[in-house]
């Protein structure tokens, strides 16, 4: 064991010496490894960061949450032209499912409505994202209130003119004033502020609840009607924790088919989307992005491997005399082989570490310029980059190391003289 530690120490010395004595040649040879590791880890870090930010935006909803609507989260065998003819889910269907579905913890009817302008006195906030929902949405998404309360079932059913503001909206409208009990204007009507949500921070998609407001869906139904193409209704359902997911979705599908009077040979004209299916779809997409990125980056690593092999062949030639002397003093072939393999690995790891350092610097700079998106260089990616570098060095140095270990000591000494 001690002899291999000595070999590693000597190999490190020879690698550093090669960097010092042949700066340009070594730099150009290591550039391929540096670029290759930079490309691979940059792709992995970017995709990991994208996946983390997307899933972070969905973290307020449980994976078992089901969204019932006329579109599918992922790919489907049904032609697009046919899905566009599907009817929207309705408030009556929401009430029916709420009454009849077993193992259901909560259900909420949601309408995506156009953005609007909110006013309080001389203060105006334009293009506000409105969440037209029923009261159960508070439980499904686990909304957090900074002050006040959320609207209750009675206010939800009657469509009372009450509203809950996101932190940013409350600040822009009221400044340092207490917003509770104040009246703001929306749709030409007065809405009483009954609650303010906790500050959430920025989101990847710009849909942070700080810039949203929530109001009872029935007041927007009275304004837009139930067949307005500018709205997009959904039914969001949360099963109880121990419910069997597949069975729950099958029962839900059958109940809505029965309610809509669909025949057994007719396809369902709606989609039962589970949030887990969306996260699985995201995993699939990011996996494909990783694969494509690795294939492209592999070409850079191939060039880097040739660069390391070139350094090692030159190193063998320059140290032929030394190899002959070592062998004449009793050095075994495996000692010479290990010496040059360690040197190749150390050179490759140095190039890889430079690549990792560049990714780290760029990730910090990029995160500063994109406040809504945080680039993260994970410890796993750093470990992976180091291992890949070492493997490239090992593969690239094997042939030069073998050629060095098989040199005849007499011929090596004579050639080196």
Secondary structure, 3 states (H helix, E strand, C coil): CHHHHHHHHHHHHHHHHHHHHCHHHHHHHHHHHHHHHHHHHHHHHHHHHHHHHHHHHCCCCCCCCEEEECCCCCCCCCCHHHHCCCCCCCHHHHHHHHHHCCCEEEEEEEEECCCEEEEECCEEEEEEEEEEECCCHHHHCCCCEEEECCCCHHHHHHCCCEEEECHHHHHHHHCCCCCCCCEEEECCEEEEEEEEECCCCCCCCCCCHHHEEEEEHHHHHHHHCCCCCCCEEEEEEEECCCCCHHHHHHHHHHHHHHHHCCCCCCCCCCEEEEHHHHHHHHHHHHHHHHHHHHHHHHHHHHHHHHHHHHHHHHHHHHCHHHHHHHHHCCCCHHHHHHHHHHHHHHHHHHHHHHHHHHHHHHHHHHHHHCCCCCCCCCHHHHHHHHHHHHHHHHHHHHHHHHHHHCCCHHHHHHHHC
